[in-house]
Amino acid sequence: MKLEAIKSILATDCGSTTTKAILIEKQGDEYRLVVRGEAPTTVEAPFEDVTKGVLNAAKEVEELRGRQILDGDKIITPQKGDKGVDIYISTSSAGGGLQMVVSGIVKAMSAESAERAALGAGAIVMDVLASNDGRLPHEKIKRIRHLRPDMILLSGGTDSGNIKSVVEMSELLKASNPKPRLGINFKIPIIYAGNKKASEQIKKNLGKISDLSVVSNLRPILERENLGPARDKIHDLFMEHVMAQAPGYKKLMDMTDAPIMPTPGAVGEIMQVIAKKEKITVLGVDIGGATTDVFSVFKDPKNDTPIFNRTVSANLGMSYSISNVLASASLPNILRWIPFEIDEIDLRNRIGNKMIRPTTIPQSLEELKIEQAIAREALRLSFIQHKEFAVGLKGIQKERTISDTFDQSTSGETLVNMMDLDILVGSGGVLSHAPRRHQAARMVIDSFLPEGITQIAVDSIFMMPQLGVLADVHEKAATEVFNKDCLLRLGTCIAPVGRIRSGKEYMRIRFTLPNGTAVDKPYTLGEMELFEAPYEEIMAEITPARGINVGAGPGQTVKTAIYGGLVGIIIDARGRRPFALPENPEERVKKLQEWSTAIKEFEDK
């Protein structure tokens, strides 16, 4: 079918607990979301057939739309008159998603490139093995046997390097004789993406015990990373092996008109499409019950090419993993965001109750404020992990200065430059379903601490996975629905950064709101203010104090277009990042309440 002839698209996302369906239809010359439906996922007993949940979600869509989409247990494709849809596509993270072990020679080089490839393909990386990771061979063998991943990615060595180390890693895998998580009678898929000269030895060692695939080297030379072939092979094997073993997925694969993608991989796909199409830098987060995913597309400072990165914080979430947030962040860091006095034992008990009753939602304003305080820490910690991972290539030759002599870290420089960020997108229950959009905006700003001028948005109903797989099939439909129905544009955050004495003028801002109100105001350190304005272009002039940067350099005035939104224009004059909250509990509570009132977080409407 020609793309322009497609009138309707049904897309589902089979999550671990809920299967979500959306119906997109062509209205005039553009594609829009029409209705959505959801139903419990049926991958586990007693149903053990994922298509049951898909059909139940599609049935709800059918009822809401008021026209026939199903014929018994089949989705009618293509559309005939007013019946059926032209294409049906799906993503999945049911049954624990895609779980992988990756391996390389040097932990900070080939093993990290392998981890980037796996994460970019939508996998949860269970462990990273390397020759220099400090573990003895028998410990690595025991670990591989214990984990039972869905597949393994082996890398190592440049194409001109020696083959000894990567062959030794393959011998470790052979000795461990790994078994897959799903399926009793089939061999585990192993992808080799290392030194091409070692391919024959790798085939000899692993060919009999696994379903071995050989693809192009992840690091053919130290200065270049080539993740595409490995990512594509991971997607193919996810379909052929992992999905084929899960209950009901063979039926689902027959139903779909495009390959099923892992949910996080699909979210990464739409992020990259939007960043490329609009030539912008994007940072996105999906905070769930068990994990928090962070996605980013930033430009490489060396050659200005966009680089995509994704990280999974597998122990930071808002229900199943909420106690891990407490353990990782520490109690004082969670307490600092709670705008009232609370007993520490009481807070620990509330967090414990949420972990053992993961499906509960806050029933009072007090509980909501506590949950949003925990969310800030989960997001903050996930972002720290992302910044540490999203770095330039390590091991490449570069000109060194005297200061490098004293720098003992092996890490490359992070690609995450908040001053260059164009848009920050939040999704996941605690953000998408916050009672007021002002709360979602404040959580995102407090956690990620944007700098300069940044647009803030949330995914309205978490449809990014479906749009990600759609982008592969019909990019125009995916981008139109993303911009018009998926993204809720909350507004713009203006946050100059730098050091200045308390009480001194921090910056001055001038603009005229769409209603004709002229704004010409100075701000001192520590202030926040909200100007309500719709999503329209507003020309602004921002003059920071000497030494303060708002995007053009210290002390430089910026004249640019900013946009309002569902929340509006947020002035964040809290200073350098990260800013310090008062240590005195009474002063801290007072400051939090002051900022909350300024942003109208809990104001009745």
Buried (B, 14 or more C-beta within 10 A) or exposed (E): EEEEEBBBBBBBBBBBBBBBBBBBBBEEEEBBBBBBBBBBBBBBEEBEBBBBBBBBBBBBBBEEBEBEBBEEEEBBBBBEEEEBBBBBBBBBBBBBBBBBBBBBBBBBBBBBBBBBBBBBBBBBBBBBBBBEBEBEEEEBBEBBEEBBBBBBBBBBBBBEBEBEBBBBBBBBBBBBEBBBBBBEEEBBBBBBBBBBBBBEBBBEBBBEBBBBBBBBBBBBEBEEBBBEBBBEBBBBBBBBBBBBBBBBBBBBBEBBBBBBBBBBBBBBBBBBBBBBBEEBBBBBBBBBBBBBBBBBBBBEEEEEEBBBBBBBBBBBBBBBBBBBBBEBBEEEBBBBBBBEEBEEEEBBEBBEEBBEEBEEEBEEEEBBBBBBBBBBBBBBBBBEBBBEBBBBBBBBEEEEEEEEEEEEEEEBEBBBBBBBBBBBBBBBBBBBEBEBBBBBBBBBBBBBBBBBBBBBBBBBBBBBBBBBBBBBBBBBBBBBBBEEBBBBBBBBBBBBBBEBEEEEBBBBBBBEBEEEEEBEEEBBBBBBBBBBBBBEEBEBEBBBBEEBBBBBEBBEEBEBEBBBBBBBBBBBBBBBEEBEBBEEEEEBBEBBBBBBBBBBBBEEE
